Every structure is written in C-alpha cells, then in structure tokens.
Amino acid sequence: MIVMKLGGTSLEDAAAMSTACEIIRSRIKRKPAVVLSAAAGITNALIRCAELAAEGKRAEAEAVLRDRIIERHYAVVANLIKGLREQDMLIRLFKAYDEEIRSLIYGISITGDLSLRVLDFVMSYGERMSTAIVTEALREANVRAELLDSRHCMVTNSSFGRAEPMFDATQAACEKVIRPRIDKGIVPILQGFVGADSRGVTTTLGRGGSDFSAAVIGTVMQADDIEIWTDVDGMLTADPNIVPGALRIREMSFREASELAYFGAKVLHPSTLLPAIEKDVPVHILNSRRPQVEGTLIKARIDPVNIPVKSISYKRGITIINITSTRMLGSYGFMKKIFDIFNEYQTSVDLVTTSEVSISLSVEHSPELEALIAELAKYGEVTVLREKAIICVVGERLKSEIGTPARIFSRLRGIPVEMISHGASEINLTFVIDEEHVSDAVLELHDEFFSSIAEPGVFE
C-alpha cells in the first residue's frame, strides 16, 4: 500500500480536484490511502472568521464565512459533481457546516475568548469539506472511495494548535479503521492536519501538518511509499521564485531533505520526514500540476555523487540574540540557565555560536520575545538584531569536499555575515545575513555551484 497526500494548491478549485482524482485513480493498483489538505486559502479564511469573532465583529466574520468559504465550496460542487443527488447531499452537508461555524462565531463573539482548542475545531472544517467533495468525485469516477474521519485514526496529545501524534495509539486506530478498507480494495479518504486526543477532542498538528499526517499514517501502516503531491516538480536546488532556473533534484537522502525542510524549504513540512526516517519509508515529492514529472525521491541511502552542494534554502524573519557576560568564564552552569529561559518561554533556537564570554542565538518565533529578553538580561548584556535571515547550504559531500566553505564566502564577500554554523552537521553550512540580501546571496551561490553540472543523473 501507499499513502498519498495532496495539498491545498492541488485542491484549489474544481479543475484541480478533478486532476487530483485522476492522480488517485492512476494509483489504484498500489492500494492508496489518501490524505487531503483543505483547499488553498480556506484554513486562513477560517482563522480570519475566528479572529474577527473574537474582536466582536460577528457580521464581518459571517461575511467571510459566506463569501470565502461556503460559497466557494458550493461553486466547486456545482462544477465538479455531476449527479444531482450527490450535489444535493454535499450542499446539505455544507449548510450544516455553515450553521455549526456560525454558532461557533456567535459563541466566540460573545465571550471574546478564542482558545487554541476552539481554533483547532474551527480549522478542522476546511479538511472536512475538501475530503467530502473529493470522495464523491472519486465515486462518480467509479472509484470505491470512502470518507473517513481522521479523528478516529490520528490520536494525539492535547497540545492544541500543535498536537503531537501518539504513535502506538494511532497505529492501533489505523489498523482498526483504515486497514480493513485497504484489504477490501476501498480507497480511504482522510483529513490531513486533523486529529483528536484520547478524549475525542479535535486537535490539529500545526500549520502544514497534512504532510506530517501522511508520514505518520504511512509509517504506522508500514506503507511502501509516501507521496507528497504539491505544486512544484520536487525538491529543487533553490527557491524558483529567486532562481527561475532552479534544477529538480532526482534523489536526496533523508538527512539532506530534513536540513532543507527545517531551514526554510517550503516544499516539505519540517516534521514530515521524522517518522519516515525511523521506519525507512521512502518519500516522493511530486507535482499535481505536472504528474508526468517523476519528482524527487527521498530515502535513507542514495548513491554517492561528486558534487559538494545539493541545494540552498533560506528562512526569513530571524532574530539574533547576543548575550555577553564574564560570568561565562569557567561557569559550567551558565549555558543551562540560558537555555532554561528559552524553554520557559517556549522558544526554539535555530543556531548557536559561543566564545569565552558571549553566546549568540537565532530564533524565528517567540510568543513573548520582550519578556524573554528581559529575563536573559539578568545574566549579562543583551543585544538584539532583527530582520535577519538564515541561509542553509546542504550536501552530503559538503564537509569532505575541501575548499567548499571558501567558495561559499568568496562569492558573498560583499554581504555582511552575522553568524556561521558549520560542524554540528556534516552536511550543512548555515549562516545569518540581513534579510535584504537573501535574493543576492541565493543567486550568487546557485551560480557558483550549479551553473555547470558535470554529474549526470543528479539534477534535471
């Protein structure tokens, strides 16, 4: 069996959903379980409804619900579903969802309180609507599809907004709910991103969590392959918005792809590969707009190549925090105290560099950055640099290929570099620059390493 995940851009309108159904049909012999995102833009619209309601703007929230969510799905049904009975069934379902969301909007507007638990429930409607439509479209195409509720399969903890799967419970649920359908030749259709805790309360895995959902389901069910269908041809040598001539990478190791995903490559959710790595399940990145392209295969072991760099990624919106204190000298507990503060304020650190009396850290998001900085100031002088970006250069031979760092920084000699991290991972070199220089840096590095490729079969 395989697990197929189709993202929001693969489901953005009736034409895209029709193509998605054809892609699913083409995989029938491989016994697919299908995980779907909400249609592009729907989750953002649902969040906007909830936020407007929390601000007391009930009428505006209901207008967004009507115009950007419900009417859009009605239009997809009218353009995609041929049977009048099936159309009527879906319209009635969406009317019920409309009433339910309006009730939520009313409740939020009365209390002014928008908890993560409530927001998770609101956001779940996007996937519930897209999966209902695709299931009916597949049935009209003579596919034995069945709509399932992911909340009966994806068991998570109760960390609303960013729940974590409970793998043993999820495996038991998937074997009970999904496996019998697969064995009978039925195509299960499930909502990505959505789960439920042990009490049955709706949770979500965080934005972009549909990829993660597919990886978790594929792993616990020991799938032969996990296919992530998106709107690009696979993992590329750089962001095509910056480098129009970026090349498709035919194969990547789990290690390479994980580094790229974490440091900004938007093709793949950073958590997607973790379960696949553990069980050694291959992952394919494919383009639903160009299904004939073979995409990128990501697996544990790949054939060795004679090139130092595979890809360049970046992450904007980075803040650098520098802490200088003579108390670091000979103090074995100093670093622990600093990282305990980051833990207390639920702030993840991307990069760390140290000297005898200072430590520099990069962070992307912090719910209480100013309070965190104030706490750090108790241990030394703190300076903060904002509007920075991380550039990540990845390749299996990056460390072993002598002279590669010199090639990188010689091309960037006109761009100030704030931090450099090299050695913690043998396959990446990461550094921090001003956001305004991201495009120039990526273009320069891509030209340096990919303007002439002598290695056949690695890129296309």
C-alpha positions in Angstrom: 0.0 0.0 0.0 1.0 3.7 -0.3 -0.1 6.9 1.3 -0.9 9.9 -0.9 -1.1 13.4 0.4 -2.5 16.2 -1.8 -2.0 19.8 -0.6 -4.2 22.8 -0.8 -3.0 24.0 -4.2 -3.8 20.6 -5.6 -7.4 21.1 -4.5 -7.9 24.8 -5.0 -10.8 24.6 -7.4 -13.0 22.1 -9.4 -10.3 21.7 -12.1 -7.6 21.0 -9.6 -9.8 18.5 -7.7 -10.6 16.7 -11.0 -6.9 16.4 -11.7 -6.3 15.1 -8.1 -9.0 12.4 -8.7 -7.2 11.3 -11.9 -3.9 11.1 -10.0 -5.6 9.0 -7.3 -7.2 6.7 -9.9 -3.7 6.2 -11.5 -2.5 4.7 -8.2 -5.4 2.3 -7.5 -3.3 -0.8 -8.1 -0.9 0.3 -5.4 -3.7 0.4 -2.8 -3.6 4.1 -1.7 -4.8 5.7 1.5 -5.4 9.4 0.6 -4.8 12.3 2.9 -6.1 15.7 1.9 -5.5 19.3 2.9 -8.1 22.0 2.9 -8.5 23.8 -0.4 -5.9 26.6 -0.8 -6.7 29.6 1.3 -9.6 28.0 3.3 -7.7 27.5 6.5 -6.6 31.1 6.5 -10.2 32.2 5.9 -11.4 30.0 8.8 -8.8 31.5 11.1 -9.9 35.0 10.0 -13.5 34.2 10.9 -12.5 33.2 14.4 -10.3 36.2 14.8 -13.0 38.6 13.7 -15.4 37.0 16.0 -13.0 37.3 18.9 -12.8 41.1 18.1 -16.6 41.3 18.4 -17.0 41.7 14.6 -19.6 39.0 14.2 -21.1 40.3 10.9 -17.7 40.6 9.3 -16.9 37.0 10.4 -20.1 35.7 8.9 -19.4 37.5 5.7 -16.0 35.9 5.3 -17.6 32.5 6.1 -20.3 33.0 3.4 -18.2 34.6 0.7 -14.8 33.0 1.0 -15.6 29.5 2.4 -19.2 28.3 1.9 -20.0 29.8 -1.5 -16.6 28.7 -2.8 -17.3 25.1 -1.9 -20.8 25.4 -3.4 -19.2 26.5 -6.7 -16.8 23.6 -6.6 -19.6 21.1 -6.1 -21.6 22.7 -9.0 -18.6 22.5 -11.4 -17.2 19.1 -10.3 -20.0 16.8 -9.2 -22.4 15.6 -11.9 -25.1 13.7 -10.0 -27.9 15.8 -8.7 -28.4 13.6 -5.7 -24.7 13.8 -4.8 -24.8 17.6 -5.3 -27.8 17.9 -3.0 -26.1 15.7 -0.4 -23.0 17.8 -0.4 -24.9 21.1 -0.3 -26.9 19.9 2.7 -23.7 18.9 4.4 -22.1 22.3 3.8 -25.3 24.0 5.0 -24.9 22.1 8.2 -21.3 23.1 8.5 -22.3 26.7 7.8 -24.7 26.6 10.7 -22.2 25.0 13.0 -19.4 27.5 12.2 -21.9 30.4 12.7 -22.7 29.0 16.1 -19.0 29.0 16.9 -18.7 32.5 15.6 -21.5 33.6 17.8 -20.0 31.9 20.9 -16.6 33.4 20.3 -18.0 36.9 19.7 -20.0 36.7 23.0 -17.1 35.7 25.1 -14.3 37.4 23.2 -12.2 34.4 24.0 -10.5 32.4 21.2 -8.7 29.4 22.8 -6.4 27.1 20.8 -8.9 24.3 21.5 -11.7 26.2 19.8 -9.5 27.4 17.0 -8.5 23.8 16.2 -12.1 22.8 15.9 -12.9 25.8 13.6 -9.9 25.0 11.4 -10.9 21.3 11.0 -13.8 22.3 8.8 -11.5 23.0 5.8 -10.3 19.5 5.5 -13.7 18.1 6.3 -15.2 19.9 3.3 -12.4 19.1 0.8 -12.5 15.4 1.6 -16.3 15.2 1.3 -16.1 16.7 -2.2 -13.2 14.5 -3.4 -14.8 11.4 -2.1 -18.0 12.0 -4.1 -15.9 12.9 -7.2 -14.0 9.7 -7.0 -17.2 7.7 -6.6 -18.5 9.3 -9.8 -15.3 8.2 -11.5 -16.1 4.6 -10.4 -13.5 4.5 -7.6 -14.5 2.7 -4.4 -13.7 5.6 -2.2 -14.9 6.0 1.4 -14.8 9.2 3.5 -13.3 8.5 6.9 -12.9 10.8 10.0 -9.2 11.3 10.8 -10.2 12.0 14.4 -10.8 8.2 14.6 -7.4 7.4 13.3 -4.9 10.2 14.3 -4.6 10.0 18.1 -2.6 13.0 19.6 -1.9 14.6 22.9 -3.8 17.7 24.0 -1.4 20.3 22.9 -4.0 22.3 20.9 -2.6 24.2 17.9 0.4 21.9 17.6 -0.6 18.5 18.8 1.8 15.6 18.7 0.8 12.1 17.5 0.7 9.3 19.9 2.2 6.6 17.7 1.1 3.4 19.4 -2.5 4.6 19.8 -2.5 5.9 16.2 -1.2 2.6 14.9 -3.9 0.7 16.7 -6.6 3.0 15.3 -5.2 2.9 11.8 -5.1 -0.8 11.8 -8.7 -0.9 13.0 -10.2 1.7 10.8 -8.0 2.0 7.6 -6.5 -1.5 7.1 -9.9 -3.3 6.6 -10.8 -0.8 3.8 -7.5 -1.2 2.1 -7.8 -5.0 2.2 -11.3 -4.7 0.6 -10.0 -2.6 -2.3 -11.6 0.6 -0.9 -9.7 3.9 -1.1 -9.9 5.6 2.3 -10.1 9.4 2.2 -8.8 11.2 5.3 -8.3 14.7 6.5 -4.7 15.8 6.9 -3.7 18.1 9.8 -6.6 17.0 11.9 -6.7 14.5 14.8 -8.2 14.0 18.3 -6.9 13.5 21.7 -7.7 10.5 23.9 -11.0 12.1 25.0 -12.0 12.6 21.3 -11.5 16.4 21.4 -10.4 17.8 18.0 -6.8 18.8 17.6 -4.5 19.9 14.8 -0.9 19.1 14.1 0.0 22.8 13.3 0.2 24.6 10.0 1.4 22.4 7.2 0.6 19.4 9.3 -1.1 17.4 6.4 2.4 16.3 5.3 3.1 15.1 8.8 -0.3 13.3 8.9 0.6 11.4 5.8 4.0 10.5 7.1 2.6 9.3 10.4 -0.1 7.2 8.7 2.4 5.8 6.2 4.8 4.9 8.9 2.4 3.2 11.3 0.9 1.2 8.5 4.3 0.3 7.1 3.5 1.7 3.6 5.7 1.0 0.7 5.8 4.7 -0.2 4.6 8.1 0.9 3.7 10.5 -1.9 3.5 14.2 -1.2 1.7 16.0 -4.0 2.3 19.7 -4.2 2.7 22.5 -6.9 6.4 22.1 -7.7 8.3 19.4 -9.5 10.1 18.2 -6.4 12.9 19.3 -4.2 14.9 22.0 -6.1 18.4 23.4 -6.0 16.9 26.7 -4.8 13.6 28.6 -4.4 12.4 29.1 -8.0 10.9 32.4 -7.0 14.5 33.6 -6.6 16.2 31.3 -9.1 13.9 30.7 -12.1 16.3 28.2 -13.5 16.5 26.1 -10.3 17.0 22.4 -11.0 15.0 19.4 -9.8 16.9 17.0 -7.6 16.2 13.4 -8.6 17.2 11.8 -5.3 18.0 13.1 -1.8 18.9 11.5 1.5 16.7 11.9 4.5 19.4 13.9 6.1 19.7 16.4 3.3 15.9 16.8 2.9 15.5 17.2 6.7 18.0 20.0 6.8 16.4 21.8 3.9 12.9 21.5 5.3 14.0 22.8 8.7 15.8 25.7 7.2 13.1 27.1 5.0 12.4 24.8 2.0 8.6 25.2 1.7 8.1 22.0 -0.3 8.1 19.9 2.8 6.9 20.3 6.4 9.9 20.1 8.7 8.3 17.2 10.8 7.3 15.1 7.8 10.4 13.1 7.5 10.9 12.2 11.1 8.5 9.1 11.2 9.6 8.1 7.7 13.3 8.1 8.8 12.5 5.9 11.8 10.9 3.2 9.7 12.9 3.8 6.5 9.8 4.5 4.4 10.7 6.3 1.1 9.0 9.7 0.4 8.3 11.1 -3.1 7.7 14.8 -3.7 5.5 15.2 -6.8 3.7 17.9 -8.8 0.0 17.6 -9.2 0.1 20.1 -12.0 2.6 18.1 -13.9 2.0 14.5 -12.8 4.2 13.1 -15.6 7.3 14.5 -13.9 9.0 11.9 -11.7 9.6 14.3 -8.9 12.2 13.8 -6.1 12.7 10.5 -4.2 13.9 10.9 -0.6 15.3 7.8 1.1 17.8 6.7 3.7 20.6 5.7 1.4 21.4 7.2 -2.0 24.2 6.6 -4.5 27.3 8.8 -3.8 27.8 11.8 -6.0 30.8 14.0 -6.8 29.2 17.3 -6.1 29.5 19.2 -2.8 26.2 21.0 -2.7 22.7 19.7 -3.5 20.5 22.7 -2.6 20.3 26.2 -1.0 17.5 27.2 1.3 16.7 30.2 3.4 14.5 31.3 6.3 13.5 35.0 6.8 12.2 36.6 9.9 15.1 35.7 12.1 16.1 37.5 15.3 19.7 37.3 16.7 20.1 37.5 20.5 23.6 38.1 21.8 24.4 37.7 25.5 27.7 38.9 26.8 28.8 38.1 30.4 32.1 37.5 32.1 30.2 35.0 34.3 30.5 32.5 31.4 34.2 32.1 32.2 34.7 28.8 33.9 31.0 28.6 34.8 29.7 25.2 33.9 26.0 26.1 34.8 25.8 29.3 32.7 24.6 27.7 29.5 22.0 25.6 31.2 20.5 28.7 32.8 20.3 30.5 29.4 18.6 27.5 27.7 16.2 27.0 30.7 14.9 30.5 29.9 14.3 29.7 26.3 12.5 26.5 27.4 10.4 28.5 29.9 9.3 30.9 27.1 8.7 28.1 24.6 11.2 29.5 22.2 13.1 27.2 19.8 16.7 28.1 18.9 17.9 27.5 15.3 21.7 28.4 15.6 24.1 28.8 18.5 27.6 30.2 18.5 29.8 30.8 21.5 33.0 32.5 22.6 34.6 32.7 26.0 32.3 35.4 27.3 29.4 35.6 24.8 26.8 33.5 23.2 24.7 34.2 20.1 21.4 32.5 19.3 19.0 32.8 16.4 15.2 32.5 16.9 12.4 32.5 14.4 9.3 32.8 16.7 8.8 33.6 20.3 5.4 34.3 21.9 6.9 36.6 24.4 10.2 37.8 23.0 10.4 41.0 25.0 9.9 39.1 28.3 12.4 36.5 27.3 15.0 39.3 26.6 14.3 40.9 29.9 14.9 37.6 31.7 18.2 37.0 29.8 19.4 40.5 30.8 19.7 39.2 34.3 22.7 37.1 33.2 24.5 39.6 31.0 24.4 42.4 28.5 21.8 41.6 25.8 21.8 43.0 22.2 19.1 42.1 19.7 19.4 42.1 15.9 16.2 41.9 13.9 15.2 41.4 10.3 17.8 38.7 9.7 17.7 35.6 7.6 19.3 32.2 7.7 21.0 30.7 4.5 21.5 27.0 4.6 23.7 25.2 2.1 23.2 21.4 2.0 25.0 18.5 0.5 26.3 15.0 1.6 29.9 16.0 0.5 29.8 19.5 1.9 32.3 18.7 4.7 34.5 16.3 2.8 34.9 18.5 -0.3 38.0 20.6 0.5 37.5 24.3 -0.3 33.7 24.4 -0.3 33.4 27.0 2.5 35.9 29.2 0.7 33.9 29.0 -2.4 30.7 30.0 -0.5 32.1 33.0 1.3 34.2 34.3 -1.6 31.0 34.6 -3.6 29.4 36.5 -0.7 32.3 38.9 0.0 30.1 41.9 -0.4 27.4 40.7 2.0 27.9 41.0 5.8 27.6 37.7 7.7 26.4 37.8 11.3 26.8 34.1 12.4 28.3 30.9 10.9 27.5 27.4 12.0 29.5 24.5 10.5 30.4 21.2 12.0 27.3 20.4 14.1 26.0 18.7 10.9 28.5 17.4 8.3 26.0 18.0 5.5 25.1 21.7 6.0 26.8 25.0 6.4 24.5 27.7 7.8 25.0 31.4 8.3 23.0 34.5 9.1 22.7 37.7 6.9 20.4 40.7 6.6 17.0 39.9 5.1 17.6 42.4 2.3 20.5 40.3 1.0 18.7 37.0 0.7 18.0 37.1 -3.0 21.5 38.2 -3.9 23.1 35.5 -1.7 21.0 32.7 -3.1 21.6 33.8 -6.7 25.3 34.1 -6.1 25.6 30.6 -4.5 23.4 29.0 -7.1 25.5 30.4 -9.9 28.7 29.2 -8.1 27.6 25.6 -7.6 25.0 24.9 -10.4 26.0 27.0 -13.4 27.8 24.0 -14.8 26.9 20.5 -13.6 29.2 17.7 -14.6 27.4 15.0 -12.6 24.9 13.2 -14.8 21.6 12.0 -13.4 21.6 14.0 -10.3 19.6 17.0 -11.5 17.1 17.8 -14.2 
